[in-house]
Amino acid sequence: MKTTVELSDDLAVTAKSYAAREGLTLRSLIERGLRLAMSGDRRRERFRLRDRSVTGRGLQAPYRDADWSRIRESIYEGRGS
């Protein structure tokens, strides 16, 4: 299939130069790049966040029944104004 692709001038010059050095046509270089880009998408694994939770008994005794403002005050106690 014939199609038109617009490239920036500097990319086109660089691509043509690279293709010539490698003994490729610009067409084959573009095809190779497209195939590589698309195959990478298929191999990409779905991101899974590792479970890094810890076992414990929840909050320490002084904070078990505290509201968030009390916990936040404790975090910043002695750090600034």
C-alpha distances in whole Angstrom, upper triangle without the diagonal:
4,6,10,12,16,18,22,24,26,23,20,23,24,21,21,24,24,21,23,26,24,23,19,16,15,12,13,16,14,12,16,17,15,16,19,19,18,21,23,23,24,27,28,32,33,36,39,42,45,48,51,54,57,60,63,65,64,65,68,72,72,69,68,70,69,66,63,65,68,65,64,67,68,65,65,69,70,67,68,69
4,7,10,13,16,20,21,23,20,18,21,22,19,19,22,22,19,21,25,23,22,18,15,14,11,13,15,13,12,16,17,15,17,20,20,20,22,25,25,26,28,30,33,35,37,41,44,46,50,52,55,58,61,64,67,65,66,69,72,73,69,69,70,69,67,64,65,68,66,64,67,68,65,65,69,70,67,67,69
4,7,10,13,17,18,20,18,16,19,21,18,18,21,21,19,21,25,23,22,19,16,13,11,14,15,12,12,16,16,14,16,19,19,18,21,23,23,25,27,28,32,33,35,39,42,45,48,50,53,56,59,62,64,62,64,67,70,70,67,67,68,66,64,61,62,65,63,61,64,65,62,62,66,67,64,64,66
4,7,10,13,15,17,15,13,16,18,16,16,20,20,18,20,24,23,22,19,16,13,11,15,15,12,13,17,16,15,18,20,19,19,23,24,24,26,28,29,33,34,36,39,42,45,48,50,53,56,59,62,64,62,63,66,69,69,66,66,67,66,63,60,61,64,62,60,63,64,61,61,65,66,62,62,64
4,6,10,12,14,12,10,14,15,13,14,17,18,16,19,22,21,21,18,15,11,11,14,13,10,12,15,13,12,16,18,16,17,21,22,22,24,26,27,30,31,33,37,39,42,45,47,50,53,57,59,61,59,60,63,66,66,63,63,64,63,60,57,58,61,59,57,60,61,57,57,61,62,59,59,60
4,7,9,12,10,9,12,14,13,14,17,18,17,19,22,22,22,19,17,13,13,16,15,12,15,17,15,15,18,20,18,19,23,23,23,26,28,28,31,32,34,37,39,42,46,47,50,53,57,59,61,59,60,63,66,66,62,63,64,62,60,56,57,60,58,55,58,59,56,56,60,61,57,57,58
4,6,8,6,6,9,11,10,11,14,15,15,17,19,20,21,18,16,12,13,15,13,11,14,16,14,14,18,18,17,19,22,22,22,25,27,27,30,32,32,36,38,41,44,46,48,52,55,58,60,58,58,61,64,64,61,62,63,61,58,55,56,59,56,54,57,58,54,54,58,58,55,55,57
4,6,5,6,9,10,10,12,14,15,16,18,20,21,22,20,18,14,16,18,16,14,18,19,16,17,21,21,19,22,24,24,24,28,29,28,32,33,33,37,39,41,45,46,49,52,55,58,60,58,58,61,64,64,60,61,62,60,58,54,55,58,56,53,56,57,53,53,56,57,53,53,55
4,6,5,6,9,10,11,12,14,15,17,18,20,21,19,17,14,16,19,16,15,19,20,18,19,23,23,22,24,27,27,27,31,32,31,35,36,37,40,42,44,48,49,52,55,58,61,63,61,61,64,67,66,63,64,66,63,61,57,58,61,58,56,58,59,56,55,59,59,55,55,57
4,5,5,6,9,10,11,12,14,15,17,18,20,18,17,14,17,19,16,15,19,20,17,19,22,22,21,24,26,25,27,30,31,30,34,35,35,39,40,43,46,47,50,53,56,59,61,59,59,62,65,65,62,63,64,62,60,56,57,59,57,54,57,57,54,53,57,57,53,53,55
4,5,5,6,8,10,10,12,14,15,16,18,16,15,12,14,16,13,12,16,16,13,15,19,18,17,20,22,22,23,26,27,27,30,32,32,36,37,40,43,44,47,51,54,57,59,57,57,60,63,63,60,61,62,61,58,55,56,58,55,53,56,56,53,52,56,56,53,53,55
4,5,5,6,8,10,10,12,14,15,16,14,12,9,12,14,11,11,14,15,14,15,19,19,18,21,23,23,24,27,28,28,32,34,35,38,40,43,46,47,50,54,57,60,62,60,61,63,67,67,63,64,66,64,62,58,59,62,59,56,59,60,56,56,60,60,56,56,59
4,6,5,6,9,10,11,12,14,15,14,13,10,14,15,13,13,17,17,16,18,21,21,21,24,26,26,27,30,31,31,35,36,37,41,42,45,48,49,52,55,59,61,64,62,63,65,68,68,65,66,68,66,64,60,61,63,61,58,61,61,58,57,61,61,57,57,60
4,6,5,6,9,10,11,12,14,13,13,11,14,15,12,12,16,16,14,17,20,19,19,22,24,23,25,28,28,28,32,34,34,38,39,42,45,46,49,52,56,58,61,59,60,62,66,66,63,64,65,63,61,58,59,61,58,56,58,59,55,55,59,59,55,55,57
4,5,5,6,9,10,10,12,10,10,7,10,11,8,9,12,12,11,14,16,16,16,19,21,21,23,25,26,26,30,32,33,37,38,41,44,45,49,52,55,58,61,59,60,62,66,66,63,64,65,64,61,58,59,61,59,56,59,60,56,56,59,60,56,57,59
4,5,5,6,9,10,10,9,8,6,10,11,9,10,14,14,13,16,18,18,19,22,23,24,26,28,29,30,33,35,36,40,42,44,48,49,52,55,59,62,64,63,63,66,70,70,67,67,69,67,65,62,63,65,62,60,63,63,60,60,63,63,60,60,62
4,5,5,6,9,10,10,10,9,13,13,11,13,16,16,15,18,20,20,21,24,25,25,27,30,30,31,34,37,37,41,43,45,48,49,53,56,59,62,65,63,64,66,70,70,67,68,70,68,66,62,63,65,63,60,63,63,59,59,63,63,59,60,62
4,5,5,6,9,8,10,9,12,12,9,11,14,13,13,16,18,17,18,21,22,22,24,27,27,27,31,34,34,38,40,41,45,46,50,52,56,59,62,60,61,63,67,67,64,65,67,65,64,60,61,63,60,58,61,61,57,57,61,61,58,58,61
4,5,5,6,5,6,6,9,8,6,9,12,11,12,15,16,16,18,20,21,22,24,26,26,28,31,34,35,39,41,43,46,48,51,54,57,60,63,62,63,65,69,69,66,67,69,67,65,62,63,65,62,60,63,63,60,60,63,64,60,61,63
4,5,5,6,7,8,12,11,10,13,15,15,15,18,20,20,21,24,25,25,28,30,30,31,35,38,39,42,44,46,50,51,54,57,61,64,67,65,66,68,72,72,70,70,72,71,69,65,67,69,66,63,66,66,63,63,66,67,63,64,66
4,6,8,10,11,14,13,11,15,17,15,16,20,20,20,22,25,25,25,28,30,30,31,34,37,38,41,43,45,49,49,53,56,59,62,65,64,65,67,71,71,68,69,71,70,68,64,66,68,65,62,65,65,61,62,65,65,62,62,65
4,5,9,10,13,11,9,13,14,13,14,17,18,17,19,22,22,22,25,27,27,28,32,35,36,39,41,43,46,47,51,54,57,60,63,62,63,65,69,70,67,68,70,68,67,63,65,67,64,62,64,64,61,61,64,65,61,62,65
4,7,10,12,10,10,14,14,13,15,18,19,18,21,23,23,24,27,29,29,30,34,37,38,42,44,45,49,51,54,57,60,63,66,65,66,69,72,73,70,71,73,71,70,66,68,70,67,65,68,68,64,64,68,68,65,66,68
4,6,8,6,6,10,11,10,12,15,15,16,18,20,21,22,25,26,26,28,32,34,36,39,42,44,47,49,52,55,59,62,65,63,65,67,71,71,68,69,71,69,68,64,66,68,65,63,66,66,62,63,66,67,64,64,67
4,5,5,6,9,10,11,12,14,15,16,18,20,21,23,25,26,27,29,33,35,37,40,43,45,49,50,54,57,60,63,66,64,66,68,72,72,69,70,71,70,68,65,66,68,66,64,67,67,63,64,67,68,64,65,67
4,6,5,6,9,10,11,12,14,15,16,18,20,21,23,25,26,27,31,33,35,39,41,43,47,48,52,55,58,61,64,62,63,66,70,70,67,67,69,67,65,62,63,66,63,61,64,64,61,61,65,65,62,62,64
4,5,5,6,9,10,11,12,14,15,17,18,20,22,23,25,26,30,32,34,38,40,43,46,48,51,55,58,61,63,62,63,66,69,70,67,67,68,67,65,62,63,66,63,61,64,65,61,62,65,66,63,63,65
4,5,5,6,8,10,10,12,14,15,16,18,20,21,22,24,28,31,33,36,39,41,45,46,50,53,56,59,62,61,62,65,68,69,66,66,68,66,65,61,63,65,62,60,64,64,60,61,65,65,62,63,65
4,5,5,6,9,10,10,12,14,15,17,19,20,21,23,26,29,31,34,37,39,42,44,47,50,54,57,60,58,59,62,66,66,63,63,65,64,62,59,60,62,59,58,61,61,57,58,61,62,59,59,62
4,5,5,6,9,10,11,12,14,15,17,19,20,21,25,27,29,33,35,38,41,43,46,49,53,56,58,57,58,61,64,65,61,62,63,62,60,57,58,61,58,56,59,59,56,56,60,61,58,58,60
4,5,5,6,9,10,11,12,14,16,17,19,20,24,26,28,32,35,37,41,43,46,49,52,55,58,56,58,61,64,65,62,62,63,62,60,57,59,61,58,57,60,60,57,58,61,62,59,60,62
4,5,5,6,9,10,11,12,14,16,17,18,22,25,27,30,33,35,39,40,44,47,50,53,56,55,56,59,62,63,60,60,62,61,59,56,58,60,57,55,59,59,55,56,60,60,57,58,61
4,5,5,6,9,10,11,13,15,16,17,20,23,24,28,31,33,36,38,41,45,48,51,54,52,53,56,60,60,57,57,59,58,56,53,55,57,54,52,55,55,52,53,56,57,54,55,57
4,5,5,6,9,10,11,13,15,16,19,21,24,27,30,32,36,38,41,44,47,50,53,52,53,56,59,60,57,57,58,57,55,52,54,56,53,52,55,55,52,53,56,57,54,55,57
4,5,5,6,8,10,11,12,14,18,20,23,26,29,31,35,37,40,44,46,50,52,51,53,56,59,60,57,57,58,58,56,53,55,57,54,52,56,56,52,54,57,58,55,56,59
4,6,5,6,9,10,11,12,16,19,21,24,27,29,33,34,38,41,44,47,50,49,50,53,57,57,54,54,56,55,54,50,53,55,51,50,53,53,50,51,54,55,52,54,56
4,6,5,7,9,10,11,15,17,19,22,25,27,31,33,36,39,42,45,48,47,48,51,54,55,52,52,54,53,51,48,50,52,49,47,50,51,47,48,52,53,50,51,53
4,5,5,7,9,10,14,16,18,22,25,27,31,33,36,39,42,45,48,46,48,51,54,55,52,52,54,53,51,48,50,52,49,48,51,51,48,49,53,54,51,53,55
4,5,5,6,9,12,15,17,21,24,26,29,32,35,38,41,44,47,46,48,50,54,55,52,51,53,53,51,48,51,52,49,48,52,52,48,50,53,55,52,53,55
4,5,5,6,10,13,15,18,21,23,27,29,32,35,38,41,44,43,44,47,51,52,49,48,50,50,48,45,47,49,46,45,48,48,45,46,50,51,48,49,52
4,6,5,9,11,13,16,19,22,25,28,31,34,37,40,43,41,43,46,49,50,47,47,48,48,46,43,45,47,44,43,47,47,44,45,48,50,47,49,51
4,6,8,10,13,16,20,22,25,28,31,34,37,40,43,42,44,47,50,51,48,47,49,49,47,44,47,49,46,45,48,48,45,47,50,52,49,51,53
4,6,9,12,15,18,20,23,26,29,32,35,38,41,40,42,45,48,50,47,46,48,48,46,44,46,48,45,44,47,47,44,45,49,50,48,50,52
4,7,9,12,15,17,21,23,26,29,32,35,38,37,39,42,45,46,43,43,45,44,43,40,43,44,41,40,44,43,40,42,45,47,44,46,48
4,6,9,12,14,17,20,23,26,29,32,35,34,36,39,42,43,40,40,42,42,40,38,40,42,39,38,42,41,38,40,43,45,43,45,47
4,6,10,12,15,18,21,24,27,30,32,31,33,36,40,41,38,37,39,39,37,35,38,39,36,35,39,39,36,38,41,43,41,43,45
4,7,9,13,15,18,21,24,27,30,28,30,33,37,38,35,34,36,36,34,32,34,36,33,32,36,35,32,34,38,40,37,39,41
4,6,9,12,14,18,21,24,26,25,27,30,34,35,32,31,33,33,32,30,33,34,31,30,34,33,31,33,36,38,36,38,40
4,6,9,11,15,18,21,23,22,24,27,30,31,28,28,30,30,29,26,29,30,27,27,30,30,27,29,32,34,32,35,37
4,6,9,12,15,18,21,20,23,25,29,30,28,27,30,30,29,27,30,31,27,27,31,29,27,29,32,34,32,35,37
4,6,9,12,15,18,17,19,22,25,27,25,24,27,27,27,25,28,28,25,25,29,27,25,28,31,33,32,34,37
4,6,10,13,16,15,17,20,23,25,22,22,25,25,25,23,26,26,22,23,26,25,22,25,28,30,28,31,34
4,7,9,12,12,14,17,20,22,19,19,22,22,22,21,24,24,20,21,24,23,21,24,26,29,28,31,33
4,6,10,10,12,14,18,20,18,17,21,21,22,21,24,23,20,21,24,22,20,24,25,28,27,31,33
4,7,9,12,13,16,19,17,16,20,21,22,22,25,24,20,23,25,23,22,25,27,29,29,33,35
4,6,9,10,12,15,14,13,17,18,20,20,23,21,18,21,23,20,20,23,24,27,27,31,33
4,7,8,10,13,12,10,14,15,18,18,21,19,17,20,22,19,19,23,24,27,28,31,32
4,7,9,11,9,8,11,12,14,14,18,16,13,16,19,17,17,20,21,24,25,28,29
4,6,8,6,5,9,10,12,12,15,13,10,13,15,13,13,17,18,21,22,25,26
4,6,6,6,10,10,13,14,16,13,11,14,15,12,13,17,17,20,21,24,25
4,5,5,8,10,13,15,16,13,12,16,16,13,15,19,18,21,23,26,26
4,6,8,7,11,13,13,10,9,13,13,10,13,16,15,18,20,23,23
4,6,5,8,9,11,8,7,11,11,9,11,14,14,18,19,22,22
4,6,9,11,13,11,10,13,15,13,15,18,18,22,23,25,26
4,7,10,12,10,10,14,14,14,16,19,19,22,24,26,26
4,7,8,6,7,10,11,11,13,15,15,19,20,22,22
4,6,6,7,9,10,11,13,15,16,19,20,22,21
4,5,5,6,9,10,11,12,14,18,18,19,19
4,5,5,6,9,10,11,12,16,16,17,16
4,5,5,6,9,10,10,14,15,17,16
4,5,5,6,9,10,14,14,16,17
4,5,5,6,9,12,12,14,14
4,5,5,6,9,10,12,11
4,6,5,9,10,12,13
4,6,9,9,11,13
4,6,5,8,9
4,6,8,9
4,6,8
4,7
4
